[in-house]
Amino acid sequence: MTNETTTPSGQPLGISHRPSPTEAMFDRFRAENKPAFIGYLPYGFPDPDVSLDALRTMVEHGVDAVEIGLPYSDPVMDGPVIQAASQIALNNGESINGVFRAVETVANAGGVPLIMSYWNLIYHYGVERFARDFENAGGAGLITPDLIPDEAGEWIEASDRHGLDRIFLVSPDSSDDRLEIVAKNARGFVYAASRMGVTGERDTISASPERLVERTRKAGAKNVCVGIGVSTPEQGAKVGAYADGVIVGSALVHTLLADDDKTPKDRAEGLRDLAAKAEALADGIHRAR
C-alpha cells in the first residue's frame, strides 16, 4: 500500500538533500557584506493577474526574496494596509491553488520565492500535498507566523522530505530558551519581529530588534532577518547594518492602494509606484554597510 509519503514500492520517502536557495542567497550577500532585501505582497492583490506582474516588478527592481502572502479571513498579525489588500484578494476569489503560479513567477524572475501563511490554510490544503506542490513550483521556504516548532512536527517532516525552508518567528519578548528552540528547528532564516503587535508602516524603528538579532544569533541562528515596521530606505539601512535581511511589507503593498487605502490604484500607476518604492528601498538596504 502506498501513500503521499512513500515511494511507489511502499518505501518511506527520505530526507531531501536539496540545498536551500535562501541560505545560498544569504551566503552570497554575506560574502559581499550586505543584507538581503525581502519584500512581501499578498497573492491575488489587486487581482491574480496583476499580482503576478507586481511580484515580477519587485524582483526586477531590487527585491531579492519575495514573501508571497496567502490572504486569510482572520489575519491576527496583519495591520490595516495588508488586511485591506488581503480582503481585496479574497473578494476576487483568491485561493491557495493559484499561489503556485506566483511562486513560479518569482523563481522565473530570479528571486527567491517564499510563502507566508497562517497554518490553518496549509493544514486544510494538506501538509504533504502543499510541500510537494510548493517544491514542484520552485519554492524555497514557508513563513508560519502562528506555528511554533513545538507544534510543527508534521511540517518539519514534510519540509525535510521536500528540501523546504522552515521560517519561524521570534519577538523581543522571546525567552532565551525559546530562541534556542526556534534556532534549532529553523532552516533558511529566523524572522525577528521588530516589536510586538501587527504589521504596518512606522516613523521610527526602536533599538530592540538589534538586541533581538544579537540574542537570536547567540542562540544558534545563522541568518536572522528583521521585519514589521520598516517602511523607508533610511529605516532599511538602519536595520540592514546589523541584520542579515530586511523585510518590508506594508510600505510595498501601500503603493498599489488608492488614497482611500481600500481600493486598488490603476494598474499602470500602481506598478510604476511599486517599482519606484522597491528601487528606493533596495538602494538603502543594499548600501547599509
BATOR-593815 format. One line per 2 residues: number of its first residue (from 1); their letters; for each residue x, y, z of N, C-alpha, C, O. Coordinates in steps of 0.1 Angstrom, whole numbers. Last residue first. Layout:
NUM	A	X Y Z X Y Z X Y Z X Y Z | ... .
***
This chain:
289	RA	259 489 47 272 487 54 283 493 46 295 492 50 | 236 495 32 236 497 46 250 496 53 252 502 64 .
287	RH	230 493 6 241 502 9 243 504 24 249 513 28 | 207 477 5 220 472 0 232 480 2 243 475 2 .
285	IG	188 496 16 192 483 23 205 478 18 214 474 26 | 187 517 -3 190 520 11 195 507 18 205 508 26 .
283	DA	181 503 -27 193 511 -26 197 514 -11 209 513 -8 | 156 491 -20 168 483 -23 181 491 -22 191 486 -17 .
281	LA	140 514 -17 143 506 -5 155 497 -8 164 496 1 | 140 523 -43 145 532 -33 149 524 -20 159 526 -14 .
279	EA	129 501 -57 142 506 -60 148 514 -49 160 513 -45 | 103 500 -45 113 489 -44 127 493 -46 136 489 -39 .
277	KA	93 525 -54 94 522 -39 104 511 -37 113 512 -28 | 92 521 -81 100 532 -76 103 529 -61 114 532 -56 .
275	AL	75 499 -84 89 498 -89 97 509 -82 109 506 -78 | 51 510 -73 57 499 -67 72 497 -71 81 495 -62 .
273	DR	45 529 -92 48 533 -79 55 522 -71 64 525 -63 | 40 513 -114 51 523 -115 55 527 -101 67 528 -98 .
271	LG	19 498 -105 31 491 -108 43 501 -109 54 498 -105 | 0 519 -103 4 511 -91 17 504 -94 26 504 -85 .
269	EA	-3 528 -129 2 537 -119 7 529 -107 17 532 -101 | -13 505 -142 -1 511 -146 5 520 -135 17 520 -133 .
267	RD	-38 500 -127 -27 491 -128 -14 497 -131 -4 494 -124 | -50 524 -103 -49 520 -117 -37 511 -119 -26 513 -112 .
265	KP	-52 510 -70 -49 520 -79 -50 515 -94 -52 503 -95 | -78 494 -51 -66 494 -58 -64 506 -67 -74 512 -72 .
263	TK	-92 507 -20 -93 502 -34 -80 503 -41 -71 511 -37 | -84 516 5 -93 505 4 -95 499 -9 -100 488 -11 .
261	DD	-70 539 8 -64 527 14 -74 516 14 -72 506 22 | -77 562 -6 -86 558 4 -81 545 12 -88 541 22 .
259	DA	-58 564 -26 -57 573 -14 -66 569 -3 -64 572 9 | -52 529 -36 -55 543 -38 -55 551 -25 -52 545 -14 .
257	LL	-24 507 -34 -37 511 -30 -39 526 -33 -30 534 -33 | 2 501 -41 -8 496 -50 -22 500 -46 -32 497 -53 .
255	TH	18 510 -20 19 516 -33 9 512 -43 6 519 -53 | 12 492 1 6 506 1 7 512 -13 -2 520 -17 .
253	VL	30 471 -2 16 469 -5 9 483 -7 0 484 -16 | 53 484 7 52 480 -7 38 478 -11 33 482 -22 .
251	AS	47 489 34 52 500 25 51 497 10 48 505 2 | 41 463 44 31 473 42 35 484 33 26 489 25 .
249	GV	69 450 41 56 445 36 46 457 33 44 460 22 | 102 440 42 93 451 41 80 446 35 80 439 25 .
247	IV	130 429 60 117 425 54 108 437 54 106 444 64 | 164 424 55 154 434 59 141 431 52 141 430 40 .
245	GD	189 402 68 180 406 58 170 416 63 167 415 75 | 207 402 88 211 395 75 201 398 64 205 397 52 .
243	AY	213 433 105 205 421 102 210 415 89 215 422 81 | 228 456 108 231 445 117 223 433 114 227 422 118 .
241	AG	222 474 87 235 475 93 239 463 102 250 460 104 | 195 471 82 204 463 74 219 464 79 227 455 75 .
239	VK	184 491 98 182 476 102 192 468 94 198 458 100 | 192 513 84 195 512 98 194 497 103 203 492 110 .
237	AG	182 509 59 196 510 60 200 508 75 210 501 78 | 155 510 64 160 498 59 176 497 61 181 487 64 .
235	QE	152 536 72 150 526 82 156 513 77 161 505 85 | 158 548 47 166 551 59 165 541 70 174 536 76 .
233	PT	138 539 30 152 535 28 161 537 40 170 529 42 | 109 529 51 117 538 43 131 533 41 136 524 48 .
231	SV	97 509 66 90 514 55 97 525 47 92 529 37 | 94 484 90 104 490 81 96 496 69 90 488 62 .
229	GI	73 470 104 75 485 106 85 491 97 85 504 96 | 85 440 102 74 447 109 78 461 112 86 464 121 .
227	GV	117 422 104 105 428 98 96 434 107 98 434 119 | 149 410 99 140 418 108 129 424 99 131 429 88 .
225	CV	166 378 101 160 389 93 150 397 101 143 391 110 | 194 359 105 183 365 112 179 377 104 187 386 101 .
223	NK	212 329 102 206 340 94 194 346 102 185 338 105 | 219 311 122 229 316 112 224 328 106 232 338 104 .
221	AG	212 307 156 207 310 143 218 316 134 225 325 138 | 220 304 183 224 294 172 219 296 158 222 289 149 .
219	AK	218 323 202 210 311 204 213 300 193 209 289 195 | 231 344 190 238 337 201 231 324 204 237 314 209 .
217	RT	211 352 172 224 346 167 231 338 178 236 327 176 | 193 361 191 190 350 182 202 344 176 202 331 175 .
215	RE	207 383 202 203 372 211 200 359 202 203 348 206 | 210 400 179 221 395 187 218 383 195 226 373 195 .
213	VL	183 404 174 191 398 164 203 392 171 207 380 168 | 176 419 197 169 406 194 177 398 184 179 386 185 .
211	RE	190 442 194 193 433 205 187 419 203 193 409 206 | 177 451 172 192 449 171 196 439 182 203 430 180 .
209	PS	151 456 181 154 445 171 169 442 170 172 430 168 | 153 478 199 150 464 204 153 454 194 158 443 198 .
207	AS	155 504 191 167 496 192 165 482 195 175 474 194 | 128 512 167 135 512 180 148 504 180 150 497 170 .
205	IT	121 532 141 124 518 144 132 519 157 142 525 158 | 95 555 131 108 552 137 109 537 140 99 530 141 .
203	DR	71 555 117 80 566 115 94 563 120 104 568 115 | 59 525 101 62 533 113 72 544 110 80 543 100 .
201	EG	34 504 86 45 513 85 47 521 98 37 524 105 | 27 470 99 24 484 95 36 493 94 46 490 100 .
199	TV	15 442 118 24 448 108 19 462 105 8 466 109 | 9 442 154 6 438 140 15 446 131 23 455 135 .
197	GM	29 431 182 18 438 176 17 434 161 24 425 156 | 63 438 193 50 431 194 39 438 187 40 451 186 .
195	RS	89 443 169 82 447 180 69 438 181 66 431 172 | 103 431 148 109 442 155 102 447 167 108 453 176 .
193	AA	106 397 146 97 407 146 102 419 154 106 417 166 | 128 378 128 128 386 141 118 397 139 120 407 132 .
191	YV	129 348 115 122 361 113 121 367 126 113 363 135 | 157 330 106 147 332 116 142 346 114 149 356 111 .
189	FG	162 310 76 165 321 85 154 321 96 144 315 95 | 169 282 68 168 293 59 171 306 67 182 312 65 .
187	RA	152 266 93 160 264 82 158 275 72 147 279 69 | 147 259 128 146 267 116 155 263 105 166 257 108 .
185	NK	153 245 151 144 239 142 142 247 129 136 242 119 | 172 260 165 174 246 163 166 240 152 170 232 144 .
183	AV	159 285 168 171 284 160 174 270 157 179 267 145 | 137 277 185 135 282 171 147 281 163 146 276 152 .
181	IE	151 270 208 142 261 202 140 265 187 140 256 178 | 165 294 214 172 282 211 164 272 204 169 265 195 .
179	LR	143 311 220 152 314 208 160 302 204 162 300 192 | 133 299 243 125 299 231 133 302 219 131 296 208 .
177	DD	155 305 260 151 291 257 143 290 245 145 281 237 | 153 332 261 165 326 256 162 312 252 167 307 242 .
175	SS	120 343 252 130 339 262 142 333 254 141 330 243 | 106 371 234 110 357 234 121 354 244 131 361 245 .
173	DP	101 397 232 97 391 244 101 376 245 98 370 255 | 108 404 206 116 409 217 113 403 230 121 403 240 .
171	SV	103 373 188 99 387 192 108 391 203 115 383 209 | 104 351 160 107 354 174 104 369 176 103 376 166 .
169	LF	90 326 137 92 340 142 96 340 157 93 331 165 | 105 304 113 97 307 124 100 321 129 110 326 126 .
167	IR	107 288 84 110 301 89 100 304 100 88 307 98 | 121 262 67 111 265 78 115 278 85 125 279 91 .
165	DL	126 253 33 130 261 45 118 263 54 106 264 50 | 125 221 19 120 234 20 124 240 33 126 234 43 .
163	GH	129 194 10 140 204 9 135 218 10 141 227 4 | 110 174 14 110 182 1 120 193 0 120 201 -9 .
161	RD	115 163 38 113 154 27 114 161 14 119 156 4 | 115 185 55 127 178 53 126 169 41 136 167 33 .
159	SA	88 192 53 98 201 47 111 194 46 119 197 36 | 76 170 66 73 173 52 84 182 46 88 179 34 .
157	EI	87 173 93 89 161 85 87 164 70 95 159 62 | 77 199 99 92 196 99 95 184 91 105 184 83 .
155	WE	50 195 98 56 204 88 71 201 87 77 202 77 | 46 178 119 42 173 106 49 182 95 53 176 85 .
153	GA	56 194 141 62 181 138 59 176 123 68 172 116 | 50 218 153 52 218 139 58 205 134 64 204 123 .
151	ED	49 226 179 37 220 173 38 218 158 28 216 151 | 74 236 185 69 226 193 56 219 187 54 207 191 .
149	PI	77 258 167 83 245 164 78 234 172 77 222 167 | 45 273 160 57 273 167 64 259 165 56 249 163 .
147	LD	27 293 138 31 280 141 44 280 148 54 285 143 | 20 318 129 12 313 141 15 298 144 8 292 151 .
145	PT	37 325 108 36 334 119 29 328 131 31 333 143 | 57 308 88 44 305 96 43 313 108 49 309 119 .
143	IL	70 307 57 70 315 69 56 313 76 46 315 70 | 87 283 37 74 288 43 76 295 56 83 291 65 .
141	GA	108 283 8 105 282 22 92 288 26 86 296 18 | 110 280 -21 122 279 -12 118 276 2 124 267 8 .
139	GG	95 266 -51 95 273 -38 107 271 -30 114 260 -31 | 90 254 -75 103 261 -73 104 269 -61 113 278 -60 .
137	AN	69 238 -77 67 251 -83 80 259 -82 82 270 -88 | 76 216 -63 75 214 -77 74 228 -84 78 229 -96 .
135	EF	74 226 -37 87 222 -42 86 222 -57 95 227 -64 | 46 229 -36 55 241 -34 68 238 -39 74 246 -46 .
133	DR	37 203 -38 33 213 -49 42 225 -48 46 231 -58 | 48 192 -15 51 186 -28 48 197 -39 57 199 -48 .
131	AF	36 207 5 51 206 4 55 202 -10 64 207 -16 | 9 202 1 14 215 0 29 215 -3 34 222 -11 .
129	RE	8 174 7 4 179 -7 10 193 -9 15 196 -20 | 15 175 34 23 168 24 20 173 10 29 175 2 .
127	VG	-7 190 44 7 194 46 16 188 36 24 195 30 | -36 203 31 -28 190 32 -14 193 33 -8 198 23 .
125	YH	-52 224 33 -48 220 19 -42 206 19 -43 199 10 | -54 226 60 -66 222 53 -63 218 38 -70 210 32 .
123	YI	-28 234 66 -33 222 72 -45 217 64 -46 205 62 | -26 259 53 -17 248 49 -23 234 54 -23 224 47 .
121	LN	-45 274 68 -46 272 53 -38 260 48 -43 253 40 | -35 273 94 -48 267 91 -50 264 76 -55 254 72 .
119	WY	-12 289 95 -11 274 94 -24 268 90 -23 257 83 | -8 317 74 -13 311 86 -15 296 84 -19 291 74 .
117	SM	21 322 54 7 318 55 4 314 70 13 309 77 | 42 331 29 39 335 42 24 331 44 15 337 37 .
115	IL	66 316 8 52 318 11 51 321 26 57 315 34 | 93 327 -13 88 323 0 73 324 0 67 333 -7 .
113	PV	116 325 -39 101 325 -36 99 319 -22 102 308 -20 | 140 347 -49 138 335 -40 124 335 -36 120 344 -29 .
111	GG	141 357 -84 141 359 -70 139 346 -62 137 335 -68 | 140 354 -111 153 354 -105 153 356 -90 164 358 -84 .
109	AN	117 350 -124 122 363 -125 136 364 -118 143 375 -119 | 111 324 -118 115 327 -131 121 340 -133 129 343 -142 .
107	AV	103 327 -91 115 319 -94 120 323 -108 132 324 -110 | 80 343 -94 92 348 -87 104 341 -90 115 347 -93 .
105	TE	64 325 -108 67 338 -114 79 344 -107 88 349 -114 | 62 303 -91 69 301 -104 73 315 -110 84 316 -115 .
103	VA	46 316 -71 59 310 -68 67 308 -81 79 312 -81 | 23 321 -86 31 332 -81 45 327 -77 55 335 -80 .
101	RF	14 295 -90 17 303 -102 26 315 -98 35 319 -105 | 8 289 -64 20 282 -70 24 289 -83 35 288 -87 .
99	VG	-16 300 -58 -4 307 -53 8 301 -60 19 307 -60 | -39 287 -66 -33 296 -75 -20 302 -71 -12 307 -79 .
97	NI	-47 273 -43 -44 266 -56 -36 274 -65 -27 270 -72 | -56 291 -24 -42 285 -23 -38 278 -36 -26 277 -38 .
95	SE	-73 318 -40 -73 305 -33 -59 300 -33 -50 305 -41 | -94 346 -46 -81 341 -44 -81 328 -36 -89 327 -26 .
93	GN	-117 361 -51 -117 346 -52 -104 339 -51 -102 328 -56 | -118 387 -47 -115 383 -61 -115 368 -63 -113 363 -74 .
91	NL	-119 388 -20 -131 391 -28 -130 387 -42 -140 385 -49 | -93 382 -14 -103 373 -10 -116 375 -18 -123 366 -23 .
89	AI	-81 406 -23 -77 393 -29 -88 383 -26 -92 375 -35 | -93 424 -5 -95 426 -19 -92 413 -27 -99 409 -35 .
87	QS	-82 415 19 -97 414 17 -100 415 2 -109 409 -3 | -55 421 15 -59 407 16 -74 405 14 -79 395 7 .
85	AA	-56 448 16 -51 442 4 -56 427 4 -60 422 -7 | -65 452 42 -72 457 31 -69 450 18 -78 447 11 .
83	QI	-44 440 57 -57 435 58 -66 439 46 -74 432 40 | -23 457 50 -23 443 45 -36 437 46 -40 429 38 .
81	VP	-32 480 63 -29 480 49 -29 466 43 -35 464 33 | -36 472 91 -47 477 82 -44 476 67 -53 473 59 .
79	GD	-16 443 99 -21 456 101 -31 460 90 -35 452 82 | -17 408 109 -16 418 98 -23 432 102 -33 432 108 .
77	MV	-20 388 127 -8 396 127 -7 408 118 1 416 119 | -45 377 122 -42 382 136 -30 391 136 -28 399 145 .
75	PD	-67 375 99 -53 378 99 -48 385 112 -47 397 113 | -89 357 89 -87 361 103 -72 364 105 -65 357 112 .
73	SY	-89 350 62 -100 358 67 -99 363 81 -106 371 86 | -59 356 43 -67 348 52 -78 356 59 -76 368 61 .
71	PL	-37 353 15 -47 360 23 -56 351 31 -59 340 27 | -5 345 16 -17 338 14 -28 345 22 -29 343 34 .
69	GI	22 364 2 12 362 13 0 354 8 -5 356 -3 | 54 357 -5 41 357 -12 30 354 -1 30 343 4 .
67	EV	82 373 -1 72 367 7 59 368 0 53 379 -1 | 110 371 -21 97 376 -21 88 367 -11 87 355 -14 .
65	AD	143 384 -23 134 373 -19 120 378 -17 119 389 -12 | 152 408 -34 160 396 -35 152 383 -33 153 373 -40 .
63	VG	142 436 -52 138 427 -41 145 413 -44 144 408 -55 | 149 452 -75 158 451 -63 154 442 -52 162 440 -43 .
61	HE	132 451 -97 136 464 -91 142 463 -78 142 473 -69 | 125 426 -103 132 434 -113 137 447 -108 146 453 -114 .
59	VM	110 419 -81 123 413 -83 131 421 -93 143 423 -91 | 87 436 -85 95 437 -72 109 431 -75 119 437 -71 .
57	TR	77 427 -109 82 440 -108 91 442 -96 102 448 -97 | 67 402 -102 78 403 -111 85 416 -111 97 417 -111 .
55	LA	47 410 -85 58 402 -80 70 402 -89 81 403 -84 | 31 424 -104 36 431 -92 48 423 -86 58 429 -83 .
53	DL	22 403 -121 30 415 -126 38 422 -115 49 426 -116 | 8 389 -102 19 383 -108 28 393 -114 41 393 -113 .
51	SV	-12 407 -97 -3 404 -86 9 397 -92 20 399 -86 | -26 408 -121 -18 420 -117 -8 416 -106 3 422 -106 .
49	DP	-39 383 -118 -30 385 -129 -21 397 -126 -9 396 -128 | -55 384 -94 -45 374 -96 -35 377 -107 -23 375 -105 .
47	DP	-55 419 -82 -62 407 -87 -51 397 -91 -40 400 -92 | -37 433 -66 -51 437 -66 -61 427 -74 -73 428 -72 .
45	FG	-38 402 -50 -40 416 -49 -31 423 -59 -20 421 -60 | -29 376 -53 -43 379 -56 -47 393 -55 -58 397 -58 .
43	YP	-7 374 -26 -11 369 -39 -26 372 -41 -34 371 -32 | 7 402 -9 -3 391 -9 -7 387 -23 -9 395 -32 .
41	LY	41 406 -5 29 411 -13 19 399 -12 23 388 -15 | 73 417 7 61 410 9 49 415 0 48 428 -1 .
39	GI	108 413 3 96 421 1 84 412 2 84 400 -2 | 140 416 15 129 406 14 116 414 13 113 422 23 .
37	FA	173 420 7 160 428 8 149 418 5 148 412 -6 | 202 413 26 192 410 16 180 418 18 176 421 29 .
35	PK	232 432 34 220 425 37 211 422 25 212 429 15 | 267 427 26 255 435 25 242 426 29 243 414 27 .
33	NE	292 415 20 290 423 32 278 433 30 279 445 32 | 295 396 2 296 409 -3 294 420 8 294 432 5 .
31	AR	292 373 17 305 375 10 307 389 5 318 394 4 | 265 377 22 275 378 33 289 380 28 297 388 33 .
29	FR	253 371 -2 253 385 3 263 387 14 269 398 15 | 258 344 -3 263 353 -14 263 367 -9 273 374 -11 .
27	DF	244 335 19 259 333 18 265 342 8 276 348 10 | 218 342 13 225 348 24 240 347 23 247 356 27 .
25	MA	214 324 -9 213 338 -11 220 346 0 228 355 -3 | 217 299 4 226 303 -7 226 318 -9 237 324 -11 .
23	ET	194 300 20 207 301 26 218 304 16 228 311 19 | 175 299 -1 175 310 8 189 311 15 194 322 16 .
21	PS	179 274 -13 181 286 -21 182 299 -12 189 308 -15 | 194 247 2 185 258 5 188 270 -4 199 276 -2 .
19	PR	199 217 -17 204 229 -10 193 240 -8 184 241 -16 | 184 186 -12 184 198 -20 189 210 -12 184 212 0 .
17	HS	182 162 0 195 169 1 196 181 -8 206 186 -11 | 154 151 18 159 157 6 173 163 9 175 169 20 .
15	IG	150 120 34 152 134 36 159 140 23 168 134 18 | 127 96 19 138 101 27 139 116 28 130 123 24 .
13	LP	96 79 20 104 89 14 115 94 24 112 95 36 | 94 44 26 92 58 30 101 67 23 113 64 20 .
11	QG	82 21 0 93 26 9 90 40 14 86 48 5 | 64 14 -19 59 14 -5 70 18 5 67 18 17 .
9	SP	70 18 -45 72 4 -39 68 3 -25 69 -8 -19 | 65 45 -49 56 35 -55 58 21 -49 48 13 -49 .
7	TT	73 58 -15 76 56 -30 66 46 -35 58 40 -28 | 53 78 7 60 66 3 63 66 -12 56 73 -19 .
5	TE	35 98 13 48 99 20 57 86 17 67 84 24 | 11 93 1 19 105 -3 33 106 3 41 113 -3 .
3	NT	12 57 -1 5 70 2 14 81 -2 25 79 -8 | 6 22 -8 13 35 -9 5 46 -5 -7 46 -5 .
1	M	9 -12 0 0 0 0 9 12 0 19 13 7 .
***
